[in-house]
Amino acid sequence: MKLNHLTTFLYANITRTKRYIPKFEWNDSSISYNLFRTYEFFFGRKVGIRAESFTRIEKNGESYHEFYTVESIIVYFEFLVRKFFAGTLPKLEFKEVYLLPQYIGNGAHYKNPARIPIISFAIATDAYTDIGQSNSTTSLSGNHTVAGSDTFLTSGVVGAVTTDNISGQTYNSISNTQLDKDHMYNDADRWAYSFYKFGPSTGTNSLVTTSASSEFVAVVVGSYSGVSSTFDTTLTTKSDASELATFDNTITSTADSCWHVATTAAASGIGDAGTGTTRRVRQATQSNLMILDNNTAISPPASNTLQMTLNLGIRAGPVMFGMMLKPAGAGGATATYSPQLLTLRVG
């Protein structure tokens, strides 16, 4: 079973010593220290923290329930409050958990559900659009709708055969960044490009791709939410070979819960998603211009391969512009304490 990030945080930071005191920088000004003392005052706890002050997992049929003591939740909330005052509070979502113990006699405990805010490390799919294709244009535009928070936009473009004609791309009149480009099939076929933007405008806006001369232009675009403002890593893979049935892009993530995304193109052949890969959009005319992803969080960090398939075009020459998207808030949850901050005194 893969534990979520709240469980990982609590296991890492609320480990037991011989007095069951969590390994935080405890001091008399710690808000959770004073809340623990309040808890002990009302519930007759004289010293230290209860032995149950850690999480546990119970299997219920085919699902797992996560249990947290009141003490562990208090420590977690202190972490969130300190992050808030430090101006570094990450994106939060709500999760149902169970609090222990709620004693009801005869050794039984009542499973008391509660909903608490947890750090969101989840990347999610948003929307994908085939902007279209023109055989001769200096500007190809179309609308794309972005929703959610911590948004990310990626766009694949195919241009002219001999001329490196694509001069730029904007979304909502703000420039996108070119990730990479390739003159496919040993510089003998069309140019392929990949553009991106961290934090694109939400709502329905125009994506405009500009050509320096009136040439062939084809464009697809997609968006994701819950994405950090920096890549985990990127890698372009290309091949000038003919008659390729499959082609891979393999990247190793370094942060937890990354998603592997790629824009693709080829000199010829109809493209599709291969093993372990999901196709999000494919251009209707330039039918190997696609956006692919792995459709799940990669946890723990590991190597991942996206695969495109081709129906054996005579001049395949595929290229994949791979991006490992890092979830917003990734990098681990650590608390830094100041003894002057948030003092709560109890008798």
C-alpha positions, 0 to 999 in steps of 0.5 A: 500500500502506498501511504499518502503525504499526510501519513508520510509527514506524520510518520516522519515527524511524530515518531516516538521516544521513550516518553512518546514525545514527537521529534519537534523542536519543543519549547515552552512557546510551542503552540502544540506543546501548550495544546498538549498540556491543555489536553492532559489537563482536561483528560488527566494525562500527567506527563508526556504524550500518549503512546498512541500519538502516531498514525496507524493503518487498518484494512477494511475490505479492499480499502484502507482507513488511516487513523490519527490521534488528536495529538498528531492532528494538533502537531500537523495544524501547528505545522500549517499555521507556521507555514501560513505565517511564513508565507509558504503555505502550500495548496491544501485540499480536504481529506476524511480521516479517522481520529482515535481514540473515542472509547466506548467501553469493553475495549472498543473504540469508536471510529470518529471521522473528521475532515482536515486540510492536507497538503495537495500533491496532486497533478490533474488533467484539465483540457486538451484542444486541437487548434487545427492546421493550415497549409499557408498562414502567418498566424494560426489561432484558436481558443483553449480553456484552462481551469483550476489552480497551479496551472500548466499549459503545453503545446505541440507545433509542426511547421514547414519542411525546409524553413524554421518558420515558427517564431513564437506562441502566445496564450491570452496575449502572453508569450509561451516559452519554447521548450525545444525544436527539431528538424525531423528525419535528418533535417529532411522533413518538417520542423517540430516545436514544443511550447509551455507556460507555467501559470497560464491565465484561467478561463477561455483564451486565444492561443496564437502561433506565429510563423515568420512566413506564410507556411504550414502550421499545425497546433495542439494544446493541453493543460494540467492543474496542481503543477509546480512552477518549475520542471522536475526535469525535461528530455527530448528524444528523437530518431531519424529512422524509418519504419518505426513501430514504437518510439520511447521517451524515458525520464527519471523523476526526482520529486514525488508524485510527478507526471510525465508529459510529452508533445510528439510529432513525426515526419509521417505515419499516424501516431497513437499512445503505446504501452503505459501511455495515454493520448490526450489529443491528436491533430486531425491532419498532422496525425502524429502531433499529439500530447501524451502522458502517463496518467498517474502520479509517479510515487516514489520517484522512479524512471518512467517511459512514454511510448508513441506508436506509428503505423510504419510511415516510410519516413517516420523520423519521430520526436518526443519533447518530454517533461516531468511535471512536479506537483505544486508543494513538492519537495517535502514537508518540513517545519521550522520553529521560532520560539517567539511565534504563536505563544499560547499559555495554559495555567 
